[in-house]
Structure formats: structure tokens, C-alpha cells
Amino acid sequence: MKLIIAYIQPERLNAVKQELYRKEIYKMSVTNALGCGQQKGYHETYRGIDIEVNLLKKVRLEIAVNEQFVTPTVEAVIAGARTGSIGDGKIFVIPIEQCIRIRNGDTGSEAIG
């Protein structure tokens, strides 16, 4: 069992979801996030004052999958999120020690589905 965490550009969310649906991956959690990476933000002028905006809007996807779905999930996120420019995002794959479905007490890979 793995937890895949991906930070992507907000405008690429629909494309990523479509790619995940094509690979039959439907369960995910989506959260708005702020962050900066290699692009380091940008400068903006507001009422004559120069403002440095270094926390950019991102979307955080969390997808828990069984071992056989790790590669298809990562490939789907890359296919949907890639624009070829700086700021496309990052993917982290983290092992899950245990998963429990609250509704009926299923554990392990049965709980992830």
C-alpha cells in the first residue's frame, strides 16, 4: 500500500482527474495549497507598491493505492499535469503502514479498495 501525494497547478486538476479515470482510479482527496519551488514566485505592483508573491496557488492530491496501482497512478498524474514548464509540480510516493475502513473495519489492501 502506498500514499501518492502530488502537488500540481490548479488549472491542470481536471486533466489529471480525467487521466486517473482512464486508468480506473477514482478515489482521491483534493486540497488547495500554497507553496513555492524553483519558480520562486513573481513581483506584482499594487497601488504603486512592489509586492513579492512567493507562495503560489497549488493543488494537493492524495491517492492511497495498492501496489499494482502505483505505476498507473503516477503515470496518470504526470500525463495530466505536465506542461513542460517550471512549476508543473512534484509527486511523492510514501509507504502506508496500515489502512482501516471505518464503516466495516476492513484492514489492509481491502480497505483501500
Secondary structure, DSSP 4 states (H G I P E B T S, - for coil): -EEEEEEE-GGGHHHHHHHHHHTT----EEEEEEE--TT--EEEEETTEEEEE--EEEEEEEEEE-GGGHHHHHHHHHHHH--SSTT-EEEEEEE-S--B-TTT--BTHHHH-
